[in-house]
Every structure is written in C-alpha cells, then in structure tokens.
C-alpha cells in the first residue's frame, strides 16, 4: 500500500496502490522525515509534520539537500551505473541463471512489469531524488525571505539542487529515451519534465528530448549563477566545476562540439590528471581525492557496486585486447593473482573503516580530457585533440608510448583512438552503452559471450528500457516505448 500525502495530512489509501511512480519521491520524503530523520536527513526535526515545516529554515533546507544526495546515491550505486556496462560490450556475467542481477538487461529482455528490477527501480529512484530536489528548490525563496542573513548559504543550496535536477533529467533521458541525435531535431520522446512535485491527480506526459535538454541547460545556467564566487565545498558536493563538467557531457551528447570543448576546458581549469599511485588510490583509498570533480559519498552505506563486480561480472576478453602491456589502468582490472575482475569499487582503505563502502564517481578530469579530445577532433582541431589524448596516454604508460601510439593514426582516423581510449578509461563507470548508441554504432560483443545477444544493429528499439507498466497503468498520459513495452 502506497503511503500518500494529501495537503498536510498523512494517510493510507488502498486505491493508491497504482499511483504513478512520479509521486513516490514526494510521498516518501515525508514518511522518511517523520520515521527516520537521523538516517535520512541526519538532523533532528521534532514537531514538524509537513514538508513546508521541515523546509522552513536554513537548517531544514540543508537537510533536505542531504536527503536529495542520499537519494541520488541510491540510484548511482546500483542499477543505473550497472546498466550501461551490462548492456554494453566490455563485460561478461559470471552467472546467467534465472534471477541473476541485471540478467535481463544483459540479454535485452527487460520487461515493463519488472517493478523490482532495473526497469522499475531506475525510474522510481531517480524520480525520488528529483522530488527531493524540487522540494528544496520550491521552498528556498521562502527561507531566504524569512532568514535574509542566510542568503549566501541558501544560494549555495539552490545551486546544488539545480545541478542535481539537471543531472536527474539527463540520467532519465539516457535510460528511457533514444539519444539526442536519434532524430535530426531531437523531436523524439524523452521523459517528463518535473519542476515541481505533481499532485495525486496530475498525469504528466513525456516531452521531446530537445525540450528535456533545454530544461537541463536552463537549470545549469541558473546553477552556475548561484555558484559564482562561492568556494567548492568538496568533491561530494555540486560545484561550479561540476556544473561545467555536466555542461560538457550534455553538449557532447548533443554534438554541439564548440560548447562541449568550451566547458570541458572550464571543468579542467588548472587541474591535473592523477598520476601513478594517486590514480590507483582514487579507487583503492577513498581518502584520496585525486582528479575527482564530483563523487557520491557512500558513508554509512553498504555499496552495491562492489558486491556486483565482486560476485557477478568480470571484464570481457575484448576489453583486455585494447590494453598494451604496462598500462596503469590494468591495475584496476586484475587482482594480485592475475585473475580478471573490476576493482574500481573494491577500496582497500576507507576513511571510516567501512569495508563495504564505495563512492562512485560521477565526474572526473579524465572524462573531461576525453570530451575535449572528441570535440576538438570534430572541430578539425587535430592538434588539440592529439594534445588531450597524449595526456591520457602518457599517464597510462609513458611519453614514448604516447608519441608512438599517436604516430600510428592519421588525423582522419584519430577518432578511432579517441573512442578506444574512452572505452579503456571509463570502463565500468556507467558510460559504455550510452557511448555506443550516441556514436550510432552497432552493439557488438565478443564471439564467446554468454549473453543470448551477440549483436544489435543501430538504430534499435532495444537501446532503451521500457517505461514501467505500473506507470502506464496509472497514468493515461504516459507514452510507452515502442517494441520494448509491447
């Protein structure tokens, strides 16, 4: 039975069992605030029984933001980050028996009825995060009005919330909609745009991908304004650098190469790529900041990605064929006995000694270098593209290796090396499948794959997940995805 909020009262209605998932975030925030304040918001809010009451002062607003980060961690540390690697071509599942985690996404047999699998969970968890963020954005002006001395704090909170809202919409679009360049004008179906929490009778519909991206860019513009002149709070919080990083990624998907390069350069700034042990320690020692731009904090959480890659999935043989001997990144794909497995979520040291903790990256400098290289190549600035790529190759092995590797590619074919290095650099960080489809490439897996799917030709209806059936049943305005929702 779904608990729902009507006005300021708490109630339970049997008839609301099928109420749309878009409401879940708004409905659950009040329940969690009331029943588990310390765990959910990490603050004590006695005597407050409604969302407006909780978010009526600066401390409550900040607590609401913490809740939003927690909700974002819940989807990044699970199905959302697993999906693009499981659906991609650089991973092999150890077990392909019925009930294995993410098996349907591996075999492209996702079912709209799977409420408790990737199909339902990604949709629901992102909208939970989005509902929390929208509540913070909605009540922030009232808090500033009531507490003018806290204006700077409230502006920082607004900037973080706007960044998170942009990221939520972008992530939803990547999973449930075809990529931006699927149609020439991005007029194909995207996802609902939610700028406020819908009421029980609101039946929202999907907007075009173009409209979704325009909203993402609008939120990033406002977020950037909020952050100007404000020092970053650290890698676990949104910042102007994180805004620039998301700008770069969004424009890359839009194939707006000028802006993709511009914002990649802004995100890089004076930052340097992590070298040697510092690079490995970003993953193996969670107290190492390294080249992180934005990372989610797994404190007091039992990391799902660590267990997944430890027990369920291993790098595909084709991934290892891309690497040359001595590449530092191989240190994250093998254990000491030479057995292949992804150790990007297997930290050896945690600042709080929580052995099951993992802190997934959302943005780091290496991605910005790869974005810049790809954008520069499309702008025919081959010297710049080679320069960004050279930095990645030098860090991977050494300068001689970088120079020799680059010499083997003409300007026209340099994009092949850029794509290859992107696969190696960002493997198992939630990019592989999304890159394949935005590059308009066929999905091709190794010949000995244990998946039932070895190849899917681009374009394909199977390159998106179905809209959850419970959503379609409850909301007559919600449009399904072709084929996968049949």
HUCOR-V139000 format. One record per residue. N is the residue number from 1. RES is the residue in one small letter. PHI is phi in whole degrees, 0 to 359 (* if undefined). BURIAL is 1 if it has 24 or more other ideal C-beta (glycine too) atoms within 12 Angstrom, else 0. Layout:
# HUCOR-V139000
{{N:RES:PHI:BURIAL} {N:RES:PHI:BURIAL}}
This chain:
# HUCOR-V139000
{{1:x:*:0} {2:x:276:1} {3:x:280:1} {4:x:230:1} {5:x:248:1} {6:x:238:0} {7:x:63:0} {8:x:246:0} {9:x:252:0} {10:x:266:0} {11:x:207:0} {12:x:233:0} {13:x:230:0} {14:x:299:0} {15:x:290:0} {16:x:267:0} {17:x:306:0} {18:x:257:1} {19:x:302:1} {20:x:302:1} {21:x:300:1} {22:x:300:1} {23:x:275:1} {24:x:304:1} {25:x:300:1} {26:x:293:1} {27:x:284:1} {28:x:277:1} {29:x:299:1} {30:x:290:1} {31:x:295:1} {32:x:289:1} {33:x:297:1} {34:x:284:1} {35:x:269:0} {36:x:210:0} {37:x:299:1} {38:x:297:0} {39:x:285:0} {40:x:278:1} {41:x:248:1} {42:x:59:0} {43:x:220:1} {44:x:253:0} {45:x:233:1} {46:x:283:0} {47:x:84:0} {48:x:255:1} {49:x:238:0} {50:x:226:1} {51:x:300:1} {52:x:302:1} {53:x:292:0} {54:x:296:1} {55:x:256:1} {56:x:262:1} {57:x:218:1} {58:x:302:1} {59:x:295:1} {60:x:294:1} {61:x:296:1} {62:x:295:1} {63:x:295:1} {64:x:298:1} {65:x:294:1} {66:x:300:1} {67:x:300:1} {68:x:294:1} {69:x:299:1} {70:x:298:1} {71:x:292:1} {72:x:293:1} {73:x:301:1} {74:x:300:1} {75:x:267:1} {76:x:287:1} {77:x:271:1} {78:x:211:1} {79:x:301:1} {80:x:297:1} {81:x:282:1} {82:x:292:1} {83:x:306:1} {84:x:294:1} {85:x:271:1} {86:x:293:1} {87:x:280:1} {88:x:276:1} {89:x:229:1} {90:x:239:1} {91:x:219:1} {92:x:229:1} {93:x:276:1} {94:x:291:1} {95:x:236:0} {96:x:238:0} {97:x:274:0} {98:x:304:0} {99:x:91:0} {100:x:296:1} {101:x:301:1} {102:x:69:1} {103:x:297:1} {104:x:294:1} {105:x:287:1} {106:x:294:1} {107:x:261:1} {108:x:56:1} {109:x:241:1} {110:x:302:1} {111:x:243:1} {112:x:298:1} {113:x:277:0} {114:x:281:1} {115:x:291:1} {116:x:256:0} {117:x:239:1} {118:x:302:1} {119:x:302:1} {120:x:280:1} {121:x:291:1} {122:x:299:1} {123:x:301:1} {124:x:292:1} {125:x:293:1} {126:x:292:1} {127:x:289:1} {128:x:296:1} {129:x:299:1} {130:x:295:1} {131:x:296:1} {132:x:299:1} {133:x:298:1} {134:x:296:1} {135:x:297:1} {136:x:297:1} {137:x:297:1} {138:x:296:1} {139:x:264:1} {140:x:300:1} {141:x:299:0} {142:x:293:1} {143:x:292:1} {144:x:299:1} {145:x:298:0} {146:x:279:0} {147:x:229:0} {148:x:300:0} {149:x:290:0} {150:x:259:0} {151:x:301:0} {152:x:298:0} {153:x:298:1} {154:x:293:1} {155:x:293:1} {156:x:298:1} {157:x:299:1} {158:x:297:1} {159:x:300:1} {160:x:296:1} {161:x:295:1} {162:x:295:1} {163:x:300:1} {164:x:296:1} {165:x:295:1} {166:x:298:1} {167:x:293:1} {168:x:300:1} {169:x:295:1} {170:x:296:1} {171:x:294:1} {172:x:301:1} {173:x:296:1} {174:x:293:1} {175:x:268:1} {176:x:253:1} {177:x:223:1} {178:x:295:1} {179:x:297:1} {180:x:308:1} {181:x:273:1} {182:x:296:1} {183:x:241:0} {184:x:296:0} {185:x:244:0} {186:x:55:1} {187:x:274:0} {188:x:289:1} {189:x:296:1} {190:x:253:1} {191:x:225:1} {192:x:298:1} {193:x:263:1} {194:x:246:1} {195:x:255:1} {196:x:206:0} {197:x:288:1} {198:x:290:1} {199:x:278:0} {200:x:301:1} {201:x:255:0} {202:x:275:0} {203:x:250:0} {204:x:278:1} {205:x:234:1} {206:x:282:1} {207:x:263:1} {208:x:293:1} {209:x:300:1} {210:x:300:1} {211:x:295:1} {212:x:297:1} {213:x:294:1} {214:x:298:1} {215:x:292:1} {216:x:302:1} {217:x:295:1} {218:x:295:0} {219:x:294:1} {220:x:293:1} {221:x:297:1} {222:x:295:1} {223:x:298:1} {224:x:299:1} {225:x:299:0} {226:x:294:1} {227:x:274:1} {228:x:299:0} {229:x:83:0} {230:x:254:1} {231:x:288:0} {232:x:299:1} {233:x:275:1} {234:x:125:0} {235:x:289:1} {236:x:269:1} {237:x:229:1} {238:x:298:1} {239:x:208:1} {240:x:297:1} {241:x:297:1} {242:x:294:1} {243:x:300:1} {244:x:297:1} {245:x:295:1} {246:x:292:1} {247:x:309:1} {248:x:299:1} {249:x:294:1} {250:x:297:1} {251:x:294:1} {252:x:298:1} {253:x:294:1} {254:x:281:1} {255:x:61:1} {256:x:269:1} {257:x:293:1} {258:x:299:0} {259:x:286:1} {260:x:300:1} {261:x:290:1} {262:x:304:0} {263:x:280:1} {264:x:297:1} {265:x:296:1} {266:x:294:1} {267:x:292:1} {268:x:290:1} {269:x:53:0} {270:x:261:0} {271:x:291:1} {272:x:239:0} {273:x:296:1} {274:x:291:1} {275:x:245:0} {276:x:51:0} {277:x:298:0} {278:x:297:0} {279:x:297:1} {280:x:294:1} {281:x:290:1} {282:x:303:1} {283:x:263:1} {284:x:267:1} {285:x:228:0} {286:x:289:1} {287:x:274:0} {288:x:271:1} {289:x:287:1} {290:x:59:1} {291:x:263:1} {292:x:298:1} {293:x:257:1} {294:x:211:1} {295:x:221:1} {296:x:265:1} {297:x:271:1} {298:x:263:1} {299:x:300:1} {300:x:63:0} {301:x:242:1} {302:x:261:0} {303:x:300:1} {304:x:277:1} {305:x:290:1} {306:x:301:1} {307:x:296:0} {308:x:297:1} {309:x:282:1} {310:x:284:1} {311:x:248:0} {312:x:247:1} {313:x:226:1} {314:x:226:1} {315:x:298:1} {316:x:289:1} {317:x:302:0} {318:x:297:1} {319:x:294:1} {320:x:293:1} {321:x:291:0} {322:x:280:1} {323:x:270:1} {324:x:260:0} {325:x:301:0} {326:x:89:0} {327:x:292:1} {328:x:300:1} {329:x:291:1} {330:x:296:1} {331:x:295:1} {332:x:259:1} {333:x:237:1} {334:x:220:0} {335:x:264:0} {336:x:293:0} {337:x:265:0} {338:x:83:0} {339:x:277:0} {340:x:284:1} {341:x:192:1} {342:x:280:1} {343:x:248:1} {344:x:291:1} {345:x:241:1} {346:x:250:1} {347:x:290:1} {348:x:268:0} {349:x:226:0} {350:x:235:1} {351:x:300:0} {352:x:249:0} {353:x:59:0} {354:x:266:0} {355:x:293:0} {356:x:265:1} {357:x:280:1} {358:x:222:1} {359:x:239:1} {360:x:297:1} {361:x:286:1} {362:x:256:1} {363:x:219:1} {364:x:215:1} {365:x:299:1} {366:x:302:1} {367:x:297:1} {368:x:296:1} {369:x:296:1} {370:x:292:1} {371:x:301:1} {372:x:296:1} {373:x:296:1} {374:x:295:1} {375:x:295:1} {376:x:298:1} {377:x:298:1} {378:x:293:1} {379:x:273:0} {380:x:64:0} {381:x:265:0} {382:x:291:1} {383:x:295:0} {384:x:294:1} {385:x:301:1} {386:x:296:1} {387:x:295:1} {388:x:294:1} {389:x:292:1} {390:x:301:1} {391:x:297:1} {392:x:293:1} {393:x:292:1} {394:x:297:1} {395:x:293:1} {396:x:294:1} {397:x:229:1} {398:x:191:0} {399:x:295:0} {400:x:301:0} {401:x:298:0} {402:x:298:1} {403:x:297:0} {404:x:295:0} {405:x:295:1} {406:x:297:1} {407:x:293:0} {408:x:272:0} {409:x:237:1} {410:x:287:0} {411:x:304:0} {412:x:294:0} {413:x:262:0} {414:x:299:1} {415:x:300:1} {416:x:296:1} {417:x:290:1} {418:x:300:1} {419:x:294:1} {420:x:298:1} {421:x:292:1} {422:x:296:1} {423:x:300:1} {424:x:293:1} {425:x:290:1} {426:x:252:1} {427:x:302:1} {428:x:65:1} {429:x:244:1} {430:x:84:1} {431:x:235:1} {432:x:309:1} {433:x:294:1} {434:x:298:1} {435:x:292:1} {436:x:303:1} {437:x:281:1} {438:x:286:1} {439:x:280:1} {440:x:57:0} {441:x:257:1} {442:x:289:0} {443:x:278:1} {444:x:234:0} {445:x:254:1} {446:x:299:1} {447:x:298:0} {448:x:264:0} {449:x:301:1} {450:x:266:1} {451:x:279:1} {452:x:284:0} {453:x:241:1} {454:x:259:0} {455:x:208:0} {456:x:227:1} {457:x:279:0} {458:x:281:0} {459:x:277:1} {460:x:211:1} {461:x:296:1} {462:x:280:1} {463:x:276:1} {464:x:226:1} {465:x:275:1} {466:x:291:1} {467:x:290:1} {468:x:307:1} {469:x:296:1} {470:x:299:1} {471:x:291:1} {472:x:295:1} {473:x:294:0} {474:x:271:1} {475:x:233:1} {476:x:291:0} {477:x:272:0} {478:x:277:1} {479:x:269:1} {480:x:281:1} {481:x:268:1} {482:x:297:0} {483:x:71:0} {484:x:290:1} {485:x:264:1} {486:x:279:0}}
